[in-house]
Amino acid sequence: MKKFKLTINTKSQKYPIIIGRGLLNNIPKLLKKNSINFSKCLIVIDNKLNKKILFKILNKFNKKSIFIYLFNANEKNKNQKNVNKMLNVLLKNNFQRNDCLISIGGGITGDVSGFASSIYKRGINFINVPSTLLAQVDSSIGGKTGVNTLYGKNLVGSFYQPKLVISDIDFLKTLPKREIICGYAEILKHSLIFEEKFFSFLNQNAQKIFDLKSPFIEKSIIESCKIKKKIVELDEKEKNLRKMLNFGHTFAHAYESTLNYSKRLNHGEAVLLGMYSAINFSLRNRLLSKITYLNIKNHFIKYKLPNKIRTYFSKKDLKKLIFFMKIDKKNTSNFINLILIKKIGKIKLNSNYNEKTVNNFLKEELNN
């Protein structure tokens, strides 16, 4: 596959996303080609990254100009404490605003690194090199950065666009299948909220995508990025339209938070579970037709995607689930704000429901 380039144009930043294979061998060249020059660079690396890949990347840089920060990437470490550690490296070594921070890793690494970049001297150059499918199709695009707190996911953060995103598909060969499914969650979400034709493609070819077969994996990444590009350009700061990207996420974030970010349920699995809850809720509230509901449901069943919340929760968890849904950042009142679906490609934004309605729904879900 040749390199594929998408340019994101937001009010605050214009930057390229470069998608392809073998890009890791050319990171310094790609930086230079995109006018990113620096005296010093902090490279934040997910310590789960394959060591051969890591050495391949580092050997391309001038060793005198780089500093390395190894990050133990997981939801529990996605916090202000680790942001402060990154800031200390930048401060101790007197990084200037025209120097840069490069994140190499999954979405958690990108979110924490991006947040540190946004607040250091009110903004240092940020380059994102996503190493997971989830990060390549979702978190590396659009400038959302942030950390978790005791009160829930991503409640502290900023909008800060990168200068460049480099997505090397060769990274994906090193991932377990569970991580590929995790990324597929966002690909599926993009099809459901925006384009029925893309959903039909996924319905036919999901297994080939899981197996990383060409050209199916490339097409799914590129189409997914195109959808997110369109949405982010229209609504960079999530004032209205961009909220559709949170389809299923109010449920998903509550599921993750209730389990205290346990390895039992990773972020992508929580999103799949959250989307399944959202289509059930949409059907129950007469927003979604039975035919479309069954079409989506059958996709989950056919490809054995997570769809039963009782696998992870029981009725004793209801109070916690509701608590986290009530403090979700999308809420603007005492009601719980849900992003629901009318049909594939048509989302209903800002649906507000009282605690009792959502509680009764979850109680029924736990019985199914």
Beta strands, then each sheet from edge to edge (+ up, - down):
strand 1: 4-9
strand 2: 14-20
strand 3: 41-46
strand 4: 66-71
strand 5: 100-105
strand 6: 125-130
strand 7: 144-149
strand 8: 152-159
strand 9: 164-168
strand 10: 336-343
strand 11: 346-353
sheet 1: 1+ 2- 9- 6- 5- 3- 4-
sheet 2: 7+ 8-
sheet 3: 10+ 11-
end
